[in-house]
Amino acid sequence: MRQIVLDTETTGLEPKDGHRIIEIGCVELERRRLTRNNYHQYLQPDREIDAGAVEVHGITNEFLADKPRFADIAEDFLSYIKGAELIIHNAPFDVGFINHELRLLGSGYGQLEEYCSVLDTLVVARKLHPGQRNSLDALCKRYQVDNSQRDLHGALLDAEILADVYLLMTGGQTKLALSSEEQQAGSGKKSDEGLRRLAENRPALKVLRASEEERHRHDERLLAIDKSCGGECVWRRVDA
């Protein structure tokens, strides 16, 4: 499955108040692996950015003055996400803004959901960790994802961080050791059957044996070690 972790930055909080997208960041996953086929674009919003929003992401109107508008990149963006599953934290916010931008282009573009499906990682996190804080920063702390570079929000950086969080959050076991209860639960017929099928389908291991020259050089090396340590070379005793 092709998945795209997406984040946006905006001029404010509500598209109904005329706020616009100013940055889109996407990270592509194929079969849960990062492909590095990312998408990143700053956008000219044709309106002032709220002061509170600037404090969050640090993007200014001056910086965006020469950037393209959403209409200029819409075809490329939609082509990039088409057919994928979008992974978004607090999806209604980003989806609402993207659909607002599409509506401004005219009815011919439809809505985002016509191009791809959407998975909200905030909903997933709330099911996994009910009653706990599930912001992106809180999830980073919980899953030990490094977000030390996140002094300010940024669409591409946040998408990269969310990709790491998503893979850990949905990847099953994240602990190195199992409790005794978990070990007992995993020792039933279903687990045994899975191991049996794995053994049956595994190709024969290729055995590489040392040549006579390699064995001779190995023996010489052990003899030198044995002499240097007063006859205490453990490996010579094992060979014997």
URCOR-V871647 format. One line per field, one symbol per residue. ss: DSSP state (@ for helix, = for strand, . for the rest). burial: 1 if it has 24 or more other C-alpha atoms within 12 Angstrom, else 0. A space follows every 10 residues. Layout:
BEGIN
ss = ???
burial = ???
END
This chain:
BEGIN
ss = .========= ....@@@... ========== ..==....== ==........ @@@@@@@... @@@@.....@ @@@@@@@@@@ @...====.. @@@@@@@@@@ @@@@@.@@@. .@@@..==== @@@@@@@@.. .....@@@@@ @@@....... ....@@@@@@ @@@@@@@@@. .........@ @@@@@...@@ @@@@@@@@@@ @......... .@@@@@@@@@ @@@@@@@@.. ...@@@@@@.
burial = 0111111111 1110100011 1111111110 0000000111 1111100111 0011001111 1001000011 1011001101 1001111111 1111111111 1100000000 1110111111 1100100000 0001011011 0010101000 0011111111 1111111010 0000000000 0000000000 0000000000 0000000000 0000000000 0100000000 0000000000
END
